[in-house]
C-alpha cells in the first residue's frame, strides 16, 4: 500500500515566449508533498511528446508512475490579460480507464485532480471500489471547466455540472476548489460555500481557497464555517500550482488523522514555503 496516489492528467503548457514545459496537478501536487518523505504514486495519462517525457521523468522522481498511453497530452496555451492568467485549451487526452486502474497501487489516500475530461465519474466509482482508499480528496477544478479546442478556458456554471459528478463529489471525504473556479455564483465566499454545501450534501469537508486572502473551511464536524487569512503573504513570485499544493498538503495531513482545521493550516504553510522557495 502506498501513502498517497495522485490521479490526473499531465499537461503541456505553452507560453508566450515560445517555450513549453510539462505541468498539471500531478506534478505540482507531487512536488508539494515530496519533502514529507511519504510513499507517493501517480496515475496519469500522457502522449509521446518531448515535454510529456520530461514530465513523466519528473513524476518518477517522486515515486512509481502508472501511465495510460494517449495519442496526445492535454495542452494549454498560457497568456495574460489585465493582470490575470488566461488559458487557451489546445487539445485533450484520453479518459483514464479500468485497465490503468488495475495497475495502480492501493493507496491510503487518493487525491483525484483532473485538469480536463480525463477522469469521468465512472472511473472514480471504480477507483473507490477496486483500490478502496481509506480517504478520498477531490480537487475539482478540472471538472468545473468548459474546454473547447482553440478557445479560452471558461469556468462552468455549477448548474451545468452533471448530476453524476455532484454524486461523486458528495461521496468524497474532502472537496477543494478556488473562488476562481466558480462562475454564475454569488461573489461572497460564504454564499459560494453555502451554495456548494447545498449541492454536496452533509458528508465532505469543503475548502474554498481565496488566493492570497486565505480560505473558507466548511467542516461538517463543526457548527460554523471558518475563514482563515494567512499571517504571511508572499508576493512577486509565480503562483502557478498554489491550489494543487494546498490540496495535496491537505490530503496528506488529513491522512495522518489531523482534523480539518489543523490540516488546512498546515496546507497554507506549505503553500507559503513553496512560494518563498521561488524567491531564491
Buried (B, 14 or more C-beta within 10 A) or exposed (E): EBBBBBBBBBBBBBEEEEEBBBBBBBBBBBBBBBEBEBBBBBBBBBBEBEBBBBBBEBBEEBBBBBBBEBEBBBBBBBBEEEEEEEBBBBBBBBBBBEEBBEEBBBBBBBBBBBBBBBBBBEBBBBBBEEBEBEBBBBBBBBBBBBBEEEEBBBBBEBEEBEEEBBEBBBBBBBBBBBBBBBBEBEEEBEEBBBBBBEEBEEBBBBBBBBEBBBBBBBBBEEEEBBBBEBEEEBEEEEBBBBBBBBBBBBBBBBBBEBEBBEBBBBBBBBBBBBBEEEEE
